[in-house]
Amino acid sequence: MSGAERMLPDEEATLTLGRSVAGAFPGGLVAFLHGDLGAGKTTFARAFLRALGVGERVKSPTYSLVEGYDIGDRRAFHLDLYRIADPGELEWLGLDSLAEPGAIVLVEWPERGAGALPPVDLELYFRHADGGRAVRLEARTPTGRRLLEALGD
């Protein structure tokens, strides 16, 4: 099931989308964020995590590969796998907690962690478009479908 492509004419539109998805998501969620450099993946992730209540600075995990946050009694993880050459490299990160029930997992460059990541609920495909950006959301599980329905897609 796919949602329609949404135009994101400026950074504020990307921030709004992140806040909207955070407001509609059903609890635990695994989301893969696809797109070229500068397409809006990290901007979306920051807005999403802040809207869920992360009060601390939401850092890009480009160099650390993973950043973890406590949101009430749940954990949220933001991964950026751009620098990973082989999914086997993820073993040393101790990513077992990504599969915990209720965990919130946002993964940039998920194709670089193929086979080492939990099953995805929602995939977001960001791209540069008409001086701004565009995104297509695709549900992969019933959780993802419920989220798209809540967003009106």
DOPAKOL-284919 format. One record per residue (C-alpha): residue in three letters; residue number from 1; x, y, z. Coordinates in steps of 0.001 Angstrom, whole numbers, plus 524288, in hexadecimal, padded with zeros to 5 digits. Layout:
<recs>
{rec 'ALA'; NUM; {X; Y; Z}}
...
</recs>
This chain:
<recs>
{rec 'MET'; 1; {80000; 80000; 80000}}
{rec 'SER'; 2; {80583; 80D26; 7FC4E}}
{rec 'GLY'; 3; {801ED; 81AD2; 7FFF1}}
{rec 'ALA'; 4; {80206; 82581; 7F5E1}}
{rec 'GLU'; 5; {80E67; 82D04; 7F3AE}}
{rec 'ARG'; 6; {80EAC; 8396D; 7FBB6}}
{rec 'MET'; 7; {815AF; 845B4; 7F788}}
{rec 'LEU'; 8; {81E63; 84BE1; 801D7}}
{rec 'PRO'; 9; {82147; 85972; 7FC68}}
{rec 'ASP'; 10; {829DC; 85DAB; 807DD}}
{rec 'GLU'; 11; {82FF7; 85925; 8148E}}
{rec 'GLU'; 12; {823D5; 85CD8; 81C4F}}
{rec 'ALA'; 13; {81BB3; 8535C; 81427}}
{rec 'THR'; 14; {8254B; 8486D; 81778}}
{rec 'LEU'; 15; {8249B; 84C0A; 825E5}}
{rec 'THR'; 16; {815C0; 84C08; 82542}}
{rec 'LEU'; 17; {815CB; 83E81; 81F21}}
{rec 'GLY'; 18; {81E99; 83964; 829FD}}
{rec 'ARG'; 19; {8158A; 83EFD; 83457}}
{rec 'SER'; 20; {80982; 83988; 82D4F}}
{rec 'VAL'; 21; {80F04; 82BCF; 82C71}}
{rec 'ALA'; 22; {812D7; 82C60; 83AD7}}
{rec 'GLY'; 23; {804FF; 83071; 83E48}}
{rec 'ALA'; 24; {7FEFC; 82565; 8366A}}
{rec 'PHE'; 25; {807DF; 819EE; 8393F}}
{rec 'PRO'; 26; {8023B; 80E9D; 84111}}
{rec 'GLY'; 27; {80D10; 80BCE; 84AE0}}
{rec 'GLY'; 28; {818D4; 803F6; 846BA}}
{rec 'LEU'; 29; {81D60; 806C2; 838F5}}
{rec 'VAL'; 30; {82880; 8034A; 82FD8}}
{rec 'ALA'; 31; {829FE; 80D4B; 824ED}}
{rec 'PHE'; 32; {83405; 80D11; 81A0E}}
{rec 'LEU'; 33; {837CA; 81A56; 81485}}
{rec 'HIS'; 34; {83CC7; 819B1; 8068D}}
{rec 'GLY'; 35; {84242; 824B4; 7FE48}}
{rec 'ASP'; 36; {84E4B; 82BA1; 7F97D}}
{rec 'LEU'; 37; {856BE; 83451; 80212}}
{rec 'GLY'; 38; {84F44; 8409B; 805A3}}
{rec 'ALA'; 39; {841FB; 83B0B; 80203}}
{rec 'GLY'; 40; {83C23; 83D53; 80F94}}
{rec 'LYS'; 41; {83E10; 83095; 816FD}}
{rec 'THR'; 42; {844D2; 83654; 822F3}}
{rec 'THR'; 43; {83BE5; 84239; 82345}}
{rec 'PHE'; 44; {83027; 83916; 82372}}
{rec 'ALA'; 45; {83638; 8307F; 82E1B}}
{rec 'ARG'; 46; {8393D; 83C34; 836DA}}
{rec 'ALA'; 47; {82B58; 84175; 835C9}}
{rec 'PHE'; 48; {8259B; 833E6; 8382C}}
{rec 'LEU'; 49; {82DCD; 83179; 8445C}}
{rec 'ARG'; 50; {82B96; 83F14; 849FB}}
{rec 'ALA'; 51; {81CE2; 83D95; 847FD}}
{rec 'LEU'; 52; {81D65; 830DC; 84FC9}}
{rec 'GLY'; 53; {82383; 83826; 85B23}}
{rec 'VAL'; 54; {83232; 83711; 8596F}}
{rec 'GLY'; 55; {83695; 84324; 860D0}}
{rec 'GLU'; 56; {84518; 841B4; 85EC5}}
{rec 'ARG'; 57; {84C35; 845B0; 85279}}
{rec 'VAL'; 58; {84923; 83C38; 8476B}}
{rec 'LYS'; 59; {85663; 839EE; 84131}}
{rec 'SER'; 60; {858CB; 83453; 833D1}}
{rec 'PRO'; 61; {85E4A; 826A0; 835BD}}
{rec 'THR'; 62; {86708; 827C9; 829C4}}
{rec 'TYR'; 63; {87374; 82509; 8318E}}
{rec 'SER'; 64; {86E22; 81DAA; 83D56}}
{rec 'LEU'; 65; {86561; 81551; 83456}}
{rec 'VAL'; 66; {85ACD; 81483; 83ECB}}
{rec 'GLU'; 67; {85500; 81DEB; 848A8}}
{rec 'GLY'; 68; {84BA3; 8191E; 85322}}
{rec 'TYR'; 69; {84151; 820CA; 85A84}}
{rec 'ASP'; 70; {83837; 81DDD; 865DD}}
{rec 'ILE'; 71; {82A27; 821AC; 8632E}}
{rec 'GLY'; 72; {8225F; 81E72; 86F49}}
{rec 'ASP'; 73; {8238D; 80FCC; 8712D}}
{rec 'ARG'; 74; {827BA; 80D6E; 8631A}}
{rec 'ARG'; 75; {83462; 80EAC; 85BA8}}
{rec 'ALA'; 76; {83633; 8157E; 84EB3}}
{rec 'PHE'; 77; {841BD; 81320; 845C0}}
{rec 'HIS'; 78; {84667; 81B4B; 83A4A}}
{rec 'LEU'; 79; {85031; 81472; 83183}}
{rec 'ASP'; 80; {857E8; 819CE; 82623}}
{rec 'LEU'; 81; {85E75; 80EBD; 81EBA}}
{rec 'TYR'; 82; {864B3; 81710; 8141E}}
{rec 'ARG'; 83; {8726B; 81354; 81880}}
{rec 'ILE'; 84; {86F8E; 804A8; 8196C}}
{rec 'ALA'; 85; {875AF; 7FCB3; 80E7B}}
{rec 'ASP'; 86; {8703D; 7EF75; 8129F}}
{rec 'PRO'; 87; {8648A; 7EBD4; 81B3A}}
{rec 'GLY'; 88; {86DA4; 7E31F; 8233F}}
{rec 'GLU'; 89; {873C4; 7EF81; 828B4}}
{rec 'LEU'; 90; {8674E; 7F1D8; 8306E}}
{rec 'GLU'; 91; {869B8; 7E62B; 83962}}
{rec 'TRP'; 92; {87301; 7EDDA; 84228}}
{rec 'LEU'; 93; {868A5; 7F85A; 84477}}
{rec 'GLY'; 94; {86055; 7EF30; 84CD5}}
{rec 'LEU'; 95; {853B2; 7F246; 845E2}}
{rec 'ASP'; 96; {84BA8; 7E7AD; 84C9D}}
{rec 'SER'; 97; {84377; 7F215; 8537B}}
{rec 'LEU'; 98; {83E6B; 7F6C8; 84641}}
{rec 'ALA'; 99; {83550; 7EB13; 84615}}
{rec 'GLU'; 100; {82F74; 7EDCD; 8538F}}
{rec 'PRO'; 101; {82099; 7EF28; 85381}}
{rec 'GLY'; 102; {81D19; 7FD80; 85345}}
{rec 'ALA'; 103; {82A69; 801DB; 84E4C}}
{rec 'ILE'; 104; {82A92; 80D3B; 844D4}}
{rec 'VAL'; 105; {834DB; 80B7D; 83A4E}}
{rec 'LEU'; 106; {83824; 81539; 82F91}}
{rec 'VAL'; 107; {8427B; 8109A; 825EB}}
{rec 'GLU'; 108; {84914; 81929; 81BC2}}
{rec 'TRP'; 109; {84FBC; 81196; 810B7}}
{rec 'PRO'; 110; {84913; 804C7; 814B3}}
{rec 'GLU'; 111; {84DA6; 7FDA8; 80881}}
{rec 'ARG'; 112; {85B50; 7FD7C; 80E7E}}
{rec 'GLY'; 113; {85643; 7F57F; 819FE}}
{rec 'ALA'; 114; {84E44; 7EBBE; 8121A}}
{rec 'GLY'; 115; {84BC5; 7DF61; 819C6}}
{rec 'ALA'; 116; {8509C; 7E51E; 826A6}}
{rec 'LEU'; 117; {84504; 7EE10; 82973}}
{rec 'PRO'; 118; {8379B; 7EB1F; 82F2A}}
{rec 'PRO'; 119; {82C1B; 7E9E4; 825BD}}
{rec 'VAL'; 120; {827B1; 7F716; 82098}}
{rec 'ASP'; 121; {81A09; 7FC9E; 822E7}}
{rec 'LEU'; 122; {81B18; 808E9; 81AB7}}
{rec 'GLU'; 123; {8245E; 80D22; 80FF8}}
{rec 'LEU'; 124; {82610; 81B5F; 80C60}}
{rec 'TYR'; 125; {82C57; 81EAB; 7FF5A}}
{rec 'PHE'; 126; {83188; 82C9D; 7FF3A}}
{rec 'ARG'; 127; {83634; 8333A; 7F2C9}}
{rec 'HIS'; 128; {839E6; 840AA; 7EDE2}}
{rec 'ALA'; 129; {82ED0; 84697; 7E5EE}}
{rec 'ASP'; 130; {82BC3; 853EB; 7E00B}}
{rec 'GLY'; 131; {83513; 85B80; 7E8CC}}
{rec 'GLY'; 132; {83007; 85470; 7F4DE}}
{rec 'ARG'; 133; {82DB9; 84651; 7F848}}
{rec 'ALA'; 134; {82386; 83BDB; 7F6B8}}
{rec 'VAL'; 135; {820CB; 82F94; 7FE98}}
{rec 'ARG'; 136; {81929; 8232D; 7FC2B}}
{rec 'LEU'; 137; {814CA; 81B14; 807E5}}
{rec 'GLU'; 138; {812D0; 80C67; 80646}}
{rec 'ALA'; 139; {80D15; 80363; 8109E}}
{rec 'ARG'; 140; {8132A; 7F5ED; 81214}}
{rec 'THR'; 141; {80B54; 7F0BC; 81DB4}}
{rec 'PRO'; 142; {7FDED; 7F2B6; 823DE}}
{rec 'THR'; 143; {80479; 7FC7E; 82D17}}
{rec 'GLY'; 144; {80941; 8043E; 8215C}}
{rec 'ARG'; 145; {7FBE6; 803A2; 81AF5}}
{rec 'ARG'; 146; {7F548; 808CA; 8274E}}
{rec 'LEU'; 147; {7FEEE; 813FE; 827AC}}
{rec 'LEU'; 148; {7FC41; 81799; 81978}}
{rec 'GLU'; 149; {7ED9D; 816EB; 81BF7}}
{rec 'ALA'; 150; {7EF20; 81FFC; 827B3}}
{rec 'LEU'; 151; {7F6A0; 8296E; 81EE8}}
{rec 'GLY'; 152; {7EBAA; 828E2; 814E6}}
{rec 'ASP'; 153; {7F389; 82189; 80A73}}
</recs>
